[in-house]
Amino acid sequence: MITITPRAAAKAVELARKQGAAEVLRVGIKGGGCSGFSYFLEFDDKPRDGDNTLEINGLRVVVDPKSLLYLEGTEVDFVPSLLKGGFKFNNPNARKSCSCGDSFTV
């Protein structure tokens, strides 16, 4: 599975509450980006059939099986910074990542 740092979980819960969204964070990948795959985070109402779920600090995190193939062992962190802050993916499966950190190749 993946891990979510306590700092990232707290930030996601904060954002979900501000947006009035359910505290279910979907972590996944989609085709595209400059390196082949792009990461995405979005709030969802509930897990879907087949999703892998984990809970940390009041946040339910879901990952679909296809995404999990490429995200297994990934850590999602939140880095507070004015210039390059935000959610960061530390993916041990990524052979190459673009300079922005939003896309990768396996």
C-alpha positions as CSV (number, residue, x, y, z in Angstrom):
1,M,0.0,0.0,0.0
2,I,1.0,3.6,0.2
3,T,1.7,5.8,3.2
4,I,0.5,9.3,4.0
5,T,2.5,11.3,6.4
6,P,0.6,12.8,9.4
7,R,1.4,16.3,7.9
8,A,-0.2,15.4,4.5
9,A,-3.2,13.8,6.2
10,A,-3.8,16.9,8.4
11,K,-3.6,19.2,5.3
12,A,-6.0,17.0,3.3
13,V,-8.5,16.9,6.2
14,E,-8.2,20.7,6.5
15,L,-8.8,21.1,2.7
16,A,-11.7,18.7,2.8
17,R,-13.4,20.6,5.6
18,K,-12.8,24.0,3.8
19,Q,-14.4,22.6,0.6
20,G,-17.2,20.8,2.4
21,A,-16.0,17.5,0.8
22,A,-16.0,14.1,2.3
23,E,-12.8,13.1,4.1
24,V,-12.1,10.4,1.5
25,L,-8.9,11.2,-0.4
26,R,-8.4,9.3,-3.7
27,V,-4.8,8.9,-4.7
28,G,-4.1,7.7,-8.2
29,I,-2.3,8.0,-11.5
30,K,-3.4,8.8,-15.0
31,G,-1.7,8.7,-18.3
32,G,0.0,11.9,-19.4
33,G,2.4,14.5,-18.2
34,C,5.9,14.9,-19.5
35,S,7.1,11.5,-18.2
36,G,4.3,9.2,-19.0
37,F,2.1,9.1,-15.9
38,S,0.8,11.9,-13.7
39,Y,-0.2,11.7,-10.0
40,F,-3.6,12.9,-8.9
41,L,-5.3,13.6,-5.6
42,E,-9.0,14.3,-5.3
43,F,-11.8,14.1,-2.8
44,D,-14.4,11.3,-3.3
45,D,-17.7,10.6,-1.6
46,K,-16.8,7.0,-0.7
47,P,-14.6,4.1,-1.8
48,R,-15.4,2.2,-5.0
49,D,-15.5,-1.5,-5.4
50,G,-12.0,-2.9,-5.5
51,D,-10.4,0.1,-3.9
52,N,-7.6,-0.4,-1.3
53,T,-8.3,1.7,1.7
54,L,-6.3,3.0,4.7
55,E,-7.1,5.4,7.4
56,I,-4.7,7.9,9.0
57,N,-5.5,10.7,11.4
58,G,-9.2,10.7,10.5
59,L,-8.6,10.7,6.8
60,R,-9.7,7.7,4.7
61,V,-7.4,7.2,1.7
62,V,-8.4,5.1,-1.3
63,V,-6.3,3.8,-4.2
64,D,-7.7,1.9,-7.2
65,P,-6.0,-1.4,-8.0
66,K,-4.4,-0.2,-11.3
67,S,-2.9,2.9,-9.6
68,L,-1.6,0.8,-6.8
69,L,0.5,-1.3,-9.2
70,Y,2.6,1.9,-9.8
71,L,2.2,3.5,-6.4
72,E,3.1,0.5,-4.1
73,G,5.4,1.8,-1.4
74,T,4.9,5.5,-2.3
75,E,4.9,8.1,0.5
76,V,2.7,11.1,0.1
77,D,3.9,14.1,2.1
78,F,3.0,17.8,2.4
79,V,5.7,20.3,2.1
80,P,4.9,23.8,3.3
81,S,6.9,26.2,1.1
82,L,6.1,29.4,-0.7
83,L,7.8,28.4,-4.0
84,K,7.6,24.6,-4.3
85,G,5.2,23.6,-1.6
86,G,2.3,21.2,-1.8
87,F,1.7,17.5,-1.8
88,K,4.8,15.5,-2.8
89,F,5.0,11.9,-3.9
90,N,8.1,9.9,-3.0
91,N,7.7,6.9,-5.3
92,P,10.3,4.1,-5.1
93,N,8.9,2.7,-8.4
94,A,9.6,5.8,-10.5
95,R,12.6,5.3,-12.8
96,K,12.5,8.9,-13.9
97,S,10.5,12.0,-12.8
98,C,10.0,15.3,-14.4
99,S,11.5,18.4,-12.7
100,C,8.1,19.5,-11.4
101,G,7.6,16.2,-9.6
102,D,4.0,15.7,-11.0
103,S,4.8,13.0,-13.5
104,F,7.0,9.9,-13.7
105,T,8.1,6.8,-15.7
106,V,8.3,3.3,-14.4
